[in-house]
Amino acid sequence: MELEDKVILITGASSGIGKAVALALSHKHNHIVITARRKELLADVAESIQKNGSEALAVAGDALDEEQAARVVREAADRFGRIDIALLNIGAGPSLNTATALPLDIKQNMRINYDSMINFFCPMVRQMKTQDGGGVIANTNSLAGFQGMPTQGQYSAAKAACRIFLDTARIELKPFNIRILTLCPGFVVTERNKQRGIPKSLTMTLGQAAGYILKALKNETREYLFPPLLRNIVTIGKALPQPVREKILAKMATSD
Ligand SMILES: NC(=O)c1ccc[n+]([C@@H]2O[C@H](COP(=O)([O-])OP(=O)(O)OC[C@H]3O[C@@H](n4cnc5c(N)ncnc54)[C@H](OP(=O)(O)O)[C@@H]3O)[C@@H](O)[C@H]2O)c1
């Protein structure tokens, strides 16, 4: 889909990848709906979108609240008449170790990654089913969703859950011309990743990550793993015998 003059909703757009994608899209005369909890940051992003020549609608809300998520979709559709693309981007992966983690922290991570996506997914499907031409629903997933990673077990599990759910949706929503994309970045340079000491050669800037996401949205790539170096590492990793894979991951964890 050409990314010009489209109505695009982005969740988690007050910072990080969501904000970078919103700004990258704002140069192409789009109508961009942004949502997150922090109102002031959203207002700043909306102002930049408008300065860059696109229309912005900022709707603050907590994505863990089903009603609030539905309201965001409703307000976007009321304002612009349709939603061509939804990037369901909210998520987080704080470090937790399964030897010490509490049930609440593990389950909370499923809520922020999986429940937040579902709360937007259902009203979005309802909306797109009514539209001529359907639409695109994309999820910012993660390369971590292909393998249980040390200190990221709960996050890997949540992202894998999103990916598998969307695999089903892709089949079931085809008759409605709703296309489903799972976008899987590797490490992006954020404050948190800087503190984790991830080698620079393995990270992308926010601008690079946004560039990959725009490419996948335009090409409607069903499942897109990026950047290429980490995509190859994940692909090779998946092909290794499990004990070998576990040994490598354990070594990586102890050298942290
Ligand atoms: N950074 C990476 O290296 C990396 C790698 C692979 C995948 N990802 C994925 O990329 C996505 C974006 O991550 P990021 O690194 O850009 O993180 P980020 O800067 O922390 O962005 C997260 C966004 O989600 C919003 N959010 C969090 N909880 C929310 C809630 N309950 N309701 C509404 N909005 C909420 C935050 O806004 P408010 O706090 O204002 O609500 C923020 O806008 C996530 O799904 C993450 O798993 C990141």
The ligand as an SDF file (V2000), in Angstrom:
LIG
                    3D

 48 52  0  0  0  0  0  0  0  0999 V2000
   13.4930   -1.1790   21.6570 N   0  0  0  0  0  0  0  0  0  0  0  0
   13.8050   -2.3510   21.1410 C   0  0  0  0  0  0  0  0  0  0  0  0
   14.9900   -2.7430   21.0570 O   0  0  0  0  0  0  0  0  0  0  0  0
   12.7160   -3.2600   20.6270 C   0  0  0  0  0  0  0  0  0  0  0  0
   13.0950   -4.4170   19.9330 C   0  0  0  0  0  0  0  0  0  0  0  0
   12.1110   -5.2660   19.4310 C   0  0  0  0  0  0  0  0  0  0  0  0
   10.7830   -4.9570   19.6320 C   0  0  0  0  0  0  0  0  0  0  0  0
   10.4330   -3.8350   20.3280 N   0  0  0  0  0  0  0  0  0  0  0  0
    8.9950   -3.5540   20.5030 C   0  0  0  0  0  0  0  0  0  0  0  0
    8.7250   -2.2780   19.9690 O   0  0  0  0  0  0  0  0  0  0  0  0
    7.5840   -1.7250   20.6130 C   0  0  0  0  0  0  0  0  0  0  0  0
    7.8900   -0.2900   21.0520 C   0  0  0  0  0  0  0  0  0  0  0  0
    8.9570   -0.3460   21.9890 O   0  0  0  0  0  0  0  0  0  0  0  0
    9.9530    0.8730   22.2550 P   0  0  0  0  0  0  0  0  0  0  0  0
   11.3110    0.2990   22.4380 O   0  0  0  0  0  0  0  0  0  0  0  0
    9.7350    1.9300   21.2860 O   0  0  0  0  0  0  0  0  0  0  0  0
    9.4660    1.2800   23.7290 O   0  0  0  0  0  0  0  0  0  0  0  0
    8.9400    2.6470   24.3730 P   0  0  0  0  0  0  0  0  0  0  0  0
    9.7390    3.8040   23.9120 O   0  0  0  0  0  0  0  0  0  0  0  0
    8.8800    2.3730   25.8340 O   0  0  0  0  0  0  0  0  0  0  0  0
    7.4730    2.7800   23.7850 O   0  0  0  0  0  0  0  0  0  0  0  0
    6.3830    2.1160   24.3250 C   0  0  0  0  0  0  0  0  0  0  0  0
    5.1490    2.9080   23.9770 C   0  0  0  0  0  0  0  0  0  0  0  0
    4.0110    2.1950   24.4840 O   0  0  0  0  0  0  0  0  0  0  0  0
    3.2270    3.1050   25.2580 C   0  0  0  0  0  0  0  0  0  0  0  0
    2.5410    2.3670   26.3150 N   0  0  0  0  0  0  0  0  0  0  0  0
    3.1000    1.5790   27.2580 C   0  0  0  0  0  0  0  0  0  0  0  0
    2.1360    1.0980   28.0640 N   0  0  0  0  0  0  0  0  0  0  0  0
    0.9590    1.6130   27.6390 C   0  0  0  0  0  0  0  0  0  0  0  0
   -0.3880    1.4960   28.0590 C   0  0  0  0  0  0  0  0  0  0  0  0
   -0.7330    0.7450   29.1250 N   0  0  0  0  0  0  0  0  0  0  0  0
   -1.3430    2.1620   27.3730 N   0  0  0  0  0  0  0  0  0  0  0  0
   -1.0290    2.9430   26.3040 C   0  0  0  0  0  0  0  0  0  0  0  0
    0.2350    3.0780   25.8550 N   0  0  0  0  0  0  0  0  0  0  0  0
    1.2140    2.4210   26.5110 C   0  0  0  0  0  0  0  0  0  0  0  0
    4.2200    4.1260   25.8090 C   0  0  0  0  0  0  0  0  0  0  0  0
    3.5810    5.3520   26.0700 O   0  0  0  0  0  0  0  0  0  0  0  0
    3.0310    5.8710   27.4820 P   0  0  0  0  0  0  0  0  0  0  0  0
    4.0550    5.4840   28.5080 O   0  0  0  0  0  0  0  0  0  0  0  0
    2.9360    7.3420   27.2520 O   0  0  0  0  0  0  0  0  0  0  0  0
    1.7050    5.2380   27.6900 O   0  0  0  0  0  0  0  0  0  0  0  0
    5.1430    4.2900   24.6090 C   0  0  0  0  0  0  0  0  0  0  0  0
    4.6060    5.2200   23.7160 O   0  0  0  0  0  0  0  0  0  0  0  0
    7.2560   -2.6670   21.7630 C   0  0  0  0  0  0  0  0  0  0  0  0
    6.2120   -3.5320   21.3830 O   0  0  0  0  0  0  0  0  0  0  0  0
    8.5410   -3.4550   21.9450 C   0  0  0  0  0  0  0  0  0  0  0  0
    8.2970   -4.7260   22.4960 O   0  0  0  0  0  0  0  0  0  0  0  0
   11.3670   -2.9760   20.8270 C   0  0  0  0  0  0  0  0  0  0  0  0
  1  2  1  0
  2  3  2  0
  2  4  1  0
  4  5  1  0
  4 48  2  0
  5  6  2  0
  6  7  1  0
  7  8  2  0
  8  9  1  0
  8 48  1  0
  9 10  1  0
  9 46  1  0
 10 11  1  0
 11 12  1  0
 11 44  1  0
 12 13  1  0
 13 14  1  0
 14 15  2  0
 14 16  1  0
 14 17  1  0
 17 18  1  0
 18 19  2  0
 18 20  1  0
 18 21  1  0
 21 22  1  0
 22 23  1  0
 23 24  1  0
 23 42  1  0
 24 25  1  0
 25 26  1  0
 25 36  1  0
 26 27  1  0
 26 35  1  0
 27 28  2  0
 28 29  1  0
 29 30  1  0
 29 35  2  0
 30 31  1  0
 30 32  2  0
 32 33  1  0
 33 34  2  0
 34 35  1  0
 36 37  1  0
 36 42  1  0
 37 38  1  0
 38 39  2  0
 38 40  1  0
 38 41  1  0
 42 43  1  0
 44 45  1  0
 44 46  1  0
 46 47  1  0
M  CHG  2   8   1  16  -1
M  END
$$$$
